[in-house]
């Protein structure tokens, strides 16, 4: 009958293996960024962001009434084959905050071209009251640069350093229309196209739970988890959520991925070691098996018999050694009687 410990050994290993499989899966679910469920994610390849025919989304997109209702829009594969582009890219869509809330729109990263006349490619925001921003174009990434951005183009095409350095917009009515234009003009050597937009709803501070939201000036409150998460959510001049953070807060997620991979590797090695240990024990290859450790303590009679046999084995060699004749006994000469039997008989008579 197999040992109970051996019988439960393999199921234990399988259970641990099943537990480690989810830990080893570090890929992000579809539509969700690597930073957990803090943001939903959309791309320029999707019809409700950039319609493939008209460029204008048919319907506006309202963010859900949740603390983690931020939205990230990225290009996906749209800019990958720009050398073969035959027409300009035009996108226009409307993002709405949950009812009763306000909205920030911030350009997180951008690589759009410009020339001496102004922006070749650009992003432009318009609030619900129909006030529009300038055209934004530049080459930057907020996760790598924390200082003021460079330039924007005003309506007359003159380059200026003004309030537009914020590269974003906000609307108290919670509705922002975004226009994206990218020229079909061929990229020159070393040029690339990139764009990441972050939309974040915010509330009036008297309407929030202080445990979930952080209060800033101008009575602006955003979800606490958006602070120091590597994405700029606040519109410059109103609030700051990434300005006073540890350096690792602005990382691109590589450190987190490496940490998860290291922990997963250690756990996997431990599981393999545990299963190998169980297999060796089951095959009685370890020092606690009966072949190595001697008889079990659960059978005292067997232990007594074993002790007696051990003592017998210890005495027997001693007896054999004592019974052996010495070398002197082997070399003694024959007795006088055996050599002269007649003389021995005469003396006796």
Phi, psi and omega per residue, in radians:
X1 nan 2.314 -3.097
X2 -1.228 2.617 3.116
X3 -1.120 2.542 -3.137
X4 -1.088 -0.693 3.138
X5 -1.125 -0.681 3.113
X6 -1.164 -0.665 -3.105
X7 -1.147 -0.597 -3.116
X8 -1.590 -0.023 -3.039
X9 -1.227 -0.897 -3.112
X10 -1.144 -0.802 3.066
X11 -1.001 -0.624 3.106
X12 -1.117 -0.751 3.113
X13 -1.105 -0.737 3.120
X14 -1.122 -0.681 3.117
X15 -1.092 -0.785 3.117
X16 -1.103 -0.658 3.137
X17 -1.138 -0.697 3.104
X18 -1.149 -0.579 3.125
X19 -1.262 -0.519 -3.066
X20 -1.471 -0.375 -3.113
X21 -1.041 -0.795 3.091
X22 -1.102 -0.564 -3.129
X23 -1.203 -0.573 -3.104
X24 -1.364 -0.212 -3.126
X25 -1.529 1.669 -3.088
X26 -1.699 0.081 3.126
X27 -1.312 2.668 -3.081
X28 -1.492 2.529 3.050
X29 -1.115 2.694 -3.141
X30 -1.035 2.343 3.068
X31 1.437 0.012 -3.110
X32 -2.182 2.375 -3.136
X33 -1.260 2.939 -3.123
X34 -1.077 -0.486 -3.105
X35 -1.393 0.978 3.017
X36 1.003 -2.517 -3.110
X37 -1.707 0.517 3.111
X38 -1.240 -0.513 -3.064
X39 -2.393 2.500 2.847
X40 -1.456 2.831 -3.077
X41 -2.345 2.331 3.046
X42 -2.247 2.836 -3.137
X43 -2.278 2.855 3.111
X44 -1.212 -0.204 3.123
X45 -1.450 -0.122 -3.086
X46 -1.589 2.503 -3.032
X47 -1.141 -0.566 -3.121
X48 -1.402 0.016 3.014
X49 -1.946 -0.857 -3.125
X50 -2.375 1.751 -3.094
X51 -1.127 2.301 -3.054
X52 -1.156 -0.343 -3.101
X53 -1.778 -1.046 -3.063
X54 -1.591 -0.385 -3.063
X55 1.453 -0.181 -3.101
X56 -1.846 2.169 3.111
X57 -1.142 2.423 -3.081
X58 -1.232 -0.605 -3.072
X59 -2.224 2.615 3.037
X60 -1.331 2.822 -3.115
X61 -2.049 2.061 3.123
X62 -1.737 2.284 3.136
X63 -1.291 2.573 -3.110
X64 -1.229 2.729 3.132
X65 -1.448 1.314 3.135
X66 -2.441 2.691 3.070
X67 -1.039 -0.685 -3.118
X68 -1.676 1.008 -3.082
X69 -1.853 0.338 3.089
X70 -1.168 2.769 -3.086
X71 -2.329 2.344 3.051
X72 -2.016 2.261 3.083
X73 -2.009 2.166 -3.107
X74 -2.214 2.893 -3.047
X75 -1.359 -0.344 -3.023
X76 1.013 -2.209 -3.071
X77 -1.724 0.130 -2.995
X78 -1.055 -0.655 -3.082
X79 -1.619 0.057 -3.017
X80 -1.224 -0.582 -3.067
X81 -2.079 0.800 -3.053
X82 -1.213 -0.342 3.140
X83 -1.115 -0.388 -3.099
X84 -1.860 0.270 -3.094
X85 -1.251 2.342 -3.111
X86 -1.928 -0.164 3.096
X87 -2.545 2.818 3.140
X88 -1.216 2.690 3.050
X89 -1.690 2.148 3.103
X90 -2.221 2.164 3.122
X91 -2.280 2.416 3.074
X92 -2.531 2.166 -3.124
X93 -2.598 2.817 -3.093
X94 -2.114 2.243 3.065
X95 -1.932 2.308 -3.139
X96 -2.078 2.419 3.047
X97 -1.315 2.848 3.021
X98 -0.986 2.626 -3.085
X99 -0.979 2.329 -3.139
X100 1.514 -0.008 -3.140
X101 -2.013 2.955 -3.124
X102 -1.921 3.082 -2.985
X103 -2.481 2.356 2.953
X104 -1.820 2.486 2.956
X105 -2.233 2.106 -3.068
X106 -2.271 2.310 3.033
X107 -1.370 1.983 -3.075
X108 -1.408 -0.799 3.084
X109 -2.570 2.659 -3.072
X110 -2.739 2.483 2.950
X111 -2.455 1.467 -3.127
X112 -2.076 2.507 -3.001
X113 -1.429 2.809 3.077
X114 -2.597 2.835 3.012
X115 -2.379 -2.931 -3.093
X116 -1.145 -0.453 -3.119
X117 -1.430 -0.417 -3.105
X118 2.584 -2.643 -3.072
X119 -1.388 2.263 2.978
X120 -1.429 -0.831 3.031
X121 -1.971 2.618 -3.094
X122 -2.758 2.855 2.972
X123 -2.164 2.478 -3.109
X124 -2.464 2.394 3.136
X125 -1.953 2.598 3.051
X126 -2.419 2.271 -3.138
X127 -1.415 3.042 -3.097
X128 -1.146 -0.504 3.108
X129 -1.421 0.172 3.034
X130 1.311 0.187 2.986
X131 -1.367 2.327 -3.059
X132 -2.004 2.699 3.036
X133 -1.500 3.074 2.985
X134 -1.265 3.082 3.033
X135 -1.459 2.255 -3.119
X136 -1.789 2.287 3.020
X137 -2.672 2.442 -3.130
X138 3.129 -3.010 3.100
X139 -2.357 1.789 -3.076
X140 -2.805 2.913 3.044
X141 -2.514 2.045 -3.071
X142 -1.105 -0.428 3.139
X143 -1.251 -0.286 -3.122
X144 -1.954 -0.305 -3.121
X145 -2.276 2.169 -3.110
X146 -1.867 0.042 3.140
X147 -1.672 3.060 -3.061
X148 -1.075 2.479 3.138
X149 -1.376 3.010 -2.881
X150 -1.414 -1.450 -2.947
X151 -2.335 2.849 2.944
X152 -2.445 2.928 -3.097
X153 -1.896 2.215 3.107
X154 -1.497 -3.045 -3.016
X155 -1.137 -0.457 -3.101
X156 -1.568 -0.027 3.123
X157 1.478 0.149 -3.140
X158 -1.541 2.321 3.114
X159 -1.329 2.322 -3.073
X160 -2.581 2.638 3.029
X161 -1.801 1.672 -3.105
X162 -2.331 -2.760 -3.086
X163 -1.105 -0.244 -3.103
X164 -1.257 -0.093 3.100
X165 -1.083 -0.243 -3.135
X166 -1.160 -0.411 3.123
X167 0.873 0.972 3.114
X168 -3.070 -2.971 3.137
X169 -2.756 2.827 3.034
X170 -2.464 2.710 -3.141
X171 -2.493 2.142 3.111
X172 -1.160 -0.417 3.120
X173 -1.518 -0.047 3.012
X174 1.297 0.571 -3.138
X175 -2.530 2.166 -3.129
X176 -2.321 2.224 3.042
X177 -1.661 2.349 -3.103
X178 -2.055 2.274 3.076
X179 -2.044 2.261 3.129
X180 -2.136 2.240 3.076
X181 -2.252 2.265 3.084
X182 -2.304 2.103 -3.092
X183 -1.223 2.588 3.092
X184 -1.312 -0.061 -3.128
X185 -0.921 2.360 -3.082
X186 -1.111 2.471 3.114
X187 -1.283 2.399 3.071
X188 -1.464 3.052 -3.070
X189 -1.024 2.240 3.115
X190 1.495 -0.181 3.138
X191 -1.395 2.626 3.053
X192 -2.560 2.821 3.125
X193 -1.995 2.419 3.131
X194 -2.778 2.637 3.108
X195 -2.856 2.253 3.035
X196 -2.345 2.179 -3.133
X197 -1.999 2.473 3.117
X198 -2.155 2.187 3.111
X199 -1.972 2.210 -3.061
X200 -2.323 2.113 3.035
X201 -1.318 2.601 3.059
X202 -2.425 2.827 -3.018
X203 -2.167 2.870 2.913
X204 -1.287 2.404 -2.948
X205 -1.169 -0.406 3.137
X206 -1.297 -0.114 -3.090
X207 -1.905 0.269 -2.998
X208 -2.104 2.848 3.002
X209 -1.559 2.098 -3.089
X210 -1.085 -0.362 3.118
X211 -1.330 -0.350 -3.105
X212 -1.895 -0.440 -3.056
X213 -2.127 2.650 3.118
X214 -1.951 2.348 -3.100
X215 -1.528 2.371 3.066
X216 -2.252 -3.113 -3.119
X217 -1.191 2.895 -3.086
X218 1.100 0.413 3.084
X219 1.006 0.748 -3.138
X220 -1.897 2.265 3.116
X221 -2.310 2.225 3.022
X222 -2.153 2.892 -3.084
X223 -1.039 2.394 -3.084
X224 -1.031 -0.588 -3.079
X225 -1.200 -0.217 3.118
X226 -1.449 -0.177 3.112
X227 -1.386 2.296 3.081
X228 0.977 0.716 3.088
X229 -1.828 0.091 3.118
X230 1.657 -0.126 3.104
X231 -2.086 2.356 3.103
X232 -1.444 2.038 -3.121
X233 -1.775 -0.530 -3.050
X234 -1.470 2.556 3.005
X235 -1.368 2.237 -3.067
X236 -1.012 2.436 -3.124
X237 1.633 -0.260 3.119
X238 -1.902 -0.825 3.109
X239 -2.689 2.896 -3.141
X240 -2.354 2.210 -3.128
X241 -2.098 -0.126 -3.105
X242 -2.256 0.197 -3.018
X243 -1.505 -0.477 -3.093
X244 -2.154 1.153 -3.060
X245 -2.205 2.701 3.011
X246 -1.034 2.709 -3.100
X247 -1.016 -0.613 -3.084
X248 -1.222 -0.254 -3.128
X249 -1.179 -0.413 -3.117
X250 -1.709 0.265 -3.135
X251 -1.231 2.868 -3.102
X252 -1.590 0.208 3.101
X253 1.672 -0.066 -3.123
X254 -1.107 -0.743 -3.133
X255 -1.059 -0.709 3.112
X256 -1.117 -0.737 -3.141
X257 -1.104 -0.746 3.138
X258 -1.116 -0.716 3.134
X259 -1.093 -0.809 3.127
X260 -1.086 -0.720 3.130
X261 -1.129 -0.681 3.138
X262 -1.154 -0.794 3.129
X263 -1.088 -0.740 3.133
X264 -1.086 -0.729 3.135
X265 -1.098 -0.761 3.131
X266 -1.083 -0.796 3.139
X267 -1.121 -0.688 3.142
X268 -1.137 -0.723 3.096
X269 -1.098 -0.666 3.118
X270 -1.128 -0.710 3.126
X271 -1.131 -0.756 3.118
X272 -1.084 -0.739 3.104
X273 -1.084 -0.741 -3.117
X274 -1.125 -0.754 -3.140
X275 -1.173 -0.692 3.078
X276 -1.104 -0.660 3.103
X277 -1.089 -0.754 -3.140
X278 -1.135 -0.722 3.139
X279 -1.114 -0.735 3.121
X280 -1.111 -0.704 3.141
X281 -1.155 -0.701 -3.129
X282 -1.120 -0.596 3.121
X283 -1.567 0.177 3.088
X284 0.993 0.811 3.136
X285 -1.858 0.111 -3.100
X286 -1.931 2.919 -3.022
X287 -1.220 -0.244 3.101
X288 -1.642 0.111 3.072
X289 -1.341 2.849 -3.073
X290 -1.163 -0.447 -3.132
X291 -1.238 -0.396 -3.033
X292 -1.919 -0.671 -2.997
X293 -1.569 -0.066 -3.130
X294 1.516 -2.996 -3.056
X295 -1.209 2.726 -3.140
X296 -1.292 2.590 3.136
X297 -1.323 -0.119 -3.123
X298 -1.347 -0.155 -3.103
X299 -2.113 1.504 -3.085
X300 -1.124 -0.553 -3.134
X301 -1.150 -0.733 3.107
X302 -1.112 -0.663 -3.141
X303 -1.141 -0.645 3.096
X304 -1.137 -0.735 3.121
X305 -1.109 -0.687 -3.126
X306 -1.154 -0.653 3.127
X307 -1.134 -0.711 -3.132
X308 -1.135 -0.762 -3.131
X309 -1.148 -0.598 3.113
X310 -1.127 -0.719 3.107
X311 -1.134 -0.711 3.122
X312 -1.059 -0.750 3.137
X313 -1.124 -0.513 3.141
X314 -1.337 -0.534 -3.097
X315 -1.466 -0.633 -3.045
X316 -0.975 -0.821 3.122
X317 -1.063 -0.600 3.128
X318 -1.129 -0.711 3.122
X319 -1.131 -0.692 -3.135
X320 -1.130 -0.667 3.134
X321 -1.160 -0.686 -3.126
X322 -1.196 -0.539 -3.070
X323 -1.417 -0.256 -3.114
X324 -1.203 2.383 3.098
X325 -1.222 2.572 3.119
X326 -1.398 2.810 3.106
X327 -1.102 -0.507 3.124
X328 -1.150 -0.641 3.125
X329 -1.102 -0.577 -3.111
X330 -1.266 -0.475 -3.029
X331 -1.722 0.071 3.138
X332 -1.164 2.486 3.116
X333 -1.300 2.831 3.116
X334 -1.138 2.746 -3.088
X335 -1.279 2.813 -3.139
X336 -1.105 -0.741 -3.126
X337 -1.055 -0.638 -3.114
X338 -1.289 -0.438 3.139
X339 -1.473 -0.679 -3.124
X340 -2.169 1.331 -3.103
X341 -1.147 -0.551 -3.110
X342 -1.176 -0.725 3.130
X343 -1.161 -0.610 -3.134
X344 -1.189 -0.665 -3.122
X345 -1.249 -0.646 -3.133
X346 -1.155 -0.707 3.122
X347 -1.144 -0.574 -3.109
X348 -1.247 -0.676 -3.133
X349 -1.333 nan nan
